Amino acid sequence: MDRLNQPIPVIYRDEDWFIVNKPYDCRIQDYPNTTDTSVQTILKDQFPDIPKFRNVHQLDYATSGIFVLALNKKAAAAASKLFRERTVKKTYLALVNGHLKDDEYFVDQPIDDDPDHEFRMAIISSGKPAQTIVKVVRRGYYHYKEEKTGIEKTIPVTQVNLSPISGRRHQLRLHLKYLGHPIVGDFNYEEVYTDTYRMMLHAYQIILPLPGRDELKVIADDPFIDLVK
């Protein structure tokens, strides 16, 4: 069965919020002149009784994990305010190339559009401030088969826990590259591309400090747990 033809796992649901585990290599919403499967199209088919899902933040095409949707205007406005004011706490998991020397890093490097590439971002001194806390979860080795050649390879990797303080586009990917340990399978930022089945970046946890109620904390499964030996 096609991976994107399967139901999207629902992690949390109430009268205001609908939080799912987004598949990797999947768009958030439909775009004109494309028939690519998106989270929007999957959820429309999966939950025809829900009239509208409202996006309140973004998640990259290649990134999997926690994606928050609002089920009404009031919830959407509240969430948008939290994201805009950067009071939402997000944690990601990633597999990166090589073994990080230290167990924790604080990366403070500004980011802006890459002047030499229409899609990529870059660390530029005149860019917008960007900070990330990087913590090592474990070090080990990743065994995989190259998608194009079928050749089996084993590379040293580190699984890391990532806490972005700011929220710039491609921030985590760039900050890990800056440390000399780009994300495994990141076509745009690995100098030597790891031709594996996906980019190893996953939105793992989110905490929404919602007004008038207890904070909403949601955790997704770890998709890398069996990959590091």
Sequence and secondary structure as in RCSB ss.txt:
>XXXX:A:sequence
MDRLNQPIPVIYRDEDWFIVNKPYDCRIQDYPNTTDTSVQTILKDQFPDIPKFRNVHQLDYATSGIFVLALNKKA
AAAASKLFRERTVKKTYLALVNGHLKDDEYFVDQPIDDDPDHEFRMAIISSGKPAQTIVKVVRRGYYHYKEEKTG
IEKTIPVTQVNLSPISGRRHQLRLHLKYLGHPIVGDFNYEEVYTDTYRMMLHAYQIILPLPGRDELKVIADDPFI
DLVK
>XXXX:A:secstr
  GGGS   EEEE SSEEEEEE SS BSS  TT    BHHHHHHHH TT    EE S   TT EEEEEEESSHHH
HHHHHHHHHTT  EEEEEEEEES  SSSEEEEE  EEE TT SS EEE TTSB  EEEEEEEEEEEEEEE TTT 
 EEEEEEEEEEEEESS  TTHHHHHHHHTT  BTT TTT SS   SSS  EEEEEEEE  TTS  EEEE   TTT
TT  
